[in-house]
């Protein structure tokens, strides 16, 4: 049986602003990280057929990474991309944005094809964490969740 993580979350912002948090890498870097004590480096070519990568570094230099290709992008409505990491190959993430009002947007996250329940729960933890960060940032855009230098100067961390 195919393992799928699904989550729906309402953000108190308009659909254009929420979508821009995914398409603009300078915004994405502010909330798409796992923990404050980890360093994260993100690259993204947000176009259909473009690629992205996320690298997370522990203080001892251990690296965890995932990457993929943007498969479908429908402005302010839908993003679909592949997700590949050490545990998951050719998984698919679908993000569907639905405007509920001028200042409320529902985001439906679907992450498909996990080899087992444990791997699905690990990825659920990733999604729960980054969506919490995004929610905090949407509620308070001036909030500094993660220092820009933490992404750009990984060498000084070690």
C-alpha positions as CSV (number, residue, x, y, z in Angstrom):
1,X,0.0,0.0,0.0
2,X,1.3,3.4,-1.0
3,X,2.2,5.6,2.0
4,X,1.2,9.3,1.7
5,X,1.5,12.2,4.1
6,X,-1.2,14.8,3.8
7,X,-1.8,18.0,5.7
8,X,-4.1,21.0,5.2
9,X,-3.3,24.3,7.0
10,X,-4.9,27.7,6.9
11,X,-2.6,30.7,6.7
12,X,-3.8,34.2,7.5
13,X,-2.5,35.8,4.4
14,X,-3.6,36.1,0.8
15,X,-2.8,33.4,-1.8
16,X,-0.3,35.5,-3.7
17,X,1.8,36.2,-0.6
18,X,1.7,32.6,0.5
19,X,2.7,31.3,-3.0
20,X,5.6,33.8,-3.1
21,X,7.0,32.2,0.0
22,X,7.7,29.1,-2.1
23,X,8.8,30.7,-5.4
24,X,11.1,33.4,-4.0
25,X,14.3,31.7,-2.7
26,X,15.1,34.7,-0.4
27,X,11.8,34.1,1.3
28,X,12.1,30.3,1.3
29,X,15.4,30.5,3.1
30,X,13.7,32.3,6.0
31,X,11.4,29.5,7.0
32,X,12.4,26.2,5.3
33,X,14.8,24.8,7.9
34,X,14.5,22.1,10.5
35,X,16.1,23.4,13.7
36,X,18.0,26.5,14.8
37,X,21.1,24.5,15.7
38,X,21.4,23.2,12.1
39,X,22.7,25.1,9.1
40,X,20.7,24.9,5.9
41,X,21.7,25.8,2.3
42,X,19.0,26.0,-0.3
43,X,19.2,26.4,-4.1
44,X,16.2,26.7,-6.4
45,X,15.4,27.3,-10.0
46,X,11.7,27.8,-9.6
47,X,10.5,26.9,-13.2
48,X,9.0,23.8,-14.6
49,X,11.9,21.5,-15.2
50,X,14.1,23.5,-12.8
51,X,15.8,21.9,-9.9
52,X,16.2,22.6,-6.2
53,X,18.3,21.2,-3.4
54,X,18.3,21.5,0.4
55,X,21.4,20.7,2.4
56,X,21.3,20.6,6.2
57,X,24.5,20.5,8.2
58,X,25.1,19.3,11.7
59,X,27.9,20.9,13.7
60,X,30.2,17.9,13.2
61,X,29.9,18.3,9.5
62,X,27.4,15.6,8.8
63,X,25.1,16.5,5.9
64,X,21.6,15.5,5.1
65,X,20.2,16.6,1.8
66,X,17.2,16.3,-0.5
67,X,16.7,17.5,-4.1
68,X,14.3,17.3,-7.0
69,X,12.8,18.8,-10.0
70,X,9.8,21.1,-10.3
71,X,7.2,19.2,-12.4
72,X,4.3,21.5,-12.5
73,X,3.8,25.2,-11.5
74,X,0.5,27.0,-11.8
75,X,0.9,30.5,-10.4
76,X,-0.8,31.0,-7.1
77,X,-2.6,27.6,-7.3
78,X,-0.3,24.6,-7.5
79,X,3.3,23.4,-7.2
80,X,4.4,19.8,-7.8
81,X,7.9,18.6,-7.5
82,X,9.9,15.4,-7.1
83,X,11.7,14.7,-3.8
84,X,14.8,12.5,-3.5
85,X,16.8,11.8,-0.4
86,X,18.7,9.0,1.2
87,X,15.5,7.2,2.2
88,X,13.1,8.2,-0.5
89,X,13.5,8.1,-4.3
90,X,11.1,9.6,-6.8
91,X,8.6,10.8,-4.2
92,X,6.2,13.5,-5.3
93,X,5.2,16.6,-3.3
94,X,2.0,18.5,-4.3
95,X,1.1,21.9,-2.8
96,X,-2.3,23.2,-3.6
97,X,-3.2,26.8,-2.6
98,X,-6.9,27.8,-2.2
99,X,-8.0,31.4,-1.4
100,X,-10.6,31.3,1.3
101,X,-10.9,35.1,1.6
102,X,-8.7,38.2,1.0
103,X,-6.6,37.3,4.1
104,X,-7.0,33.5,4.4
105,X,-5.4,30.8,2.3
106,X,-5.6,27.0,2.7
107,X,-2.5,25.1,1.8
108,X,-2.9,21.4,1.1
109,X,0.4,19.4,1.2
110,X,0.6,15.9,-0.2
111,X,3.9,14.0,-0.1
112,X,3.6,10.6,-1.8
113,X,5.4,7.3,-2.0
114,X,7.2,6.4,1.2
115,X,8.8,2.9,1.6
116,X,7.4,2.4,5.1
117,X,5.6,4.1,8.0
118,X,8.8,5.2,9.8
119,X,10.1,7.1,6.8
120,X,6.7,8.7,6.3
121,X,6.7,9.8,10.0
122,X,10.2,11.3,9.6
123,X,9.1,13.3,6.6
124,X,5.9,14.3,8.5
125,X,8.2,15.8,11.1
126,X,10.0,17.8,8.5
127,X,6.8,19.2,7.0
128,X,5.3,20.0,10.5
129,X,8.4,21.9,11.4
130,X,8.8,24.0,8.3
131,X,5.1,24.8,8.1
132,X,5.2,26.0,11.7
133,X,8.1,28.3,10.8
134,X,6.1,29.5,7.7
135,X,3.1,30.2,9.8
136,X,5.2,32.2,12.3
137,X,6.7,34.2,9.5
138,X,3.3,34.9,7.8
139,X,1.9,36.1,11.2
140,X,4.9,38.4,11.7
141,X,6.9,39.2,8.5
142,X,9.5,41.2,10.5
143,X,10.3,38.1,12.5
144,X,13.9,36.9,12.0
145,X,13.6,33.1,12.3
146,X,17.0,32.4,10.8
147,X,20.0,34.6,10.1
148,X,20.8,35.0,6.4
149,X,24.5,34.5,7.2
150,X,23.7,31.0,8.5
151,X,23.0,30.0,4.9
152,X,25.7,31.8,3.1
153,X,28.7,31.3,5.3
154,X,28.7,27.6,6.2
155,X,32.5,27.5,6.5
156,X,32.6,29.7,9.6
157,X,30.2,27.4,11.4
158,X,32.8,24.6,11.8
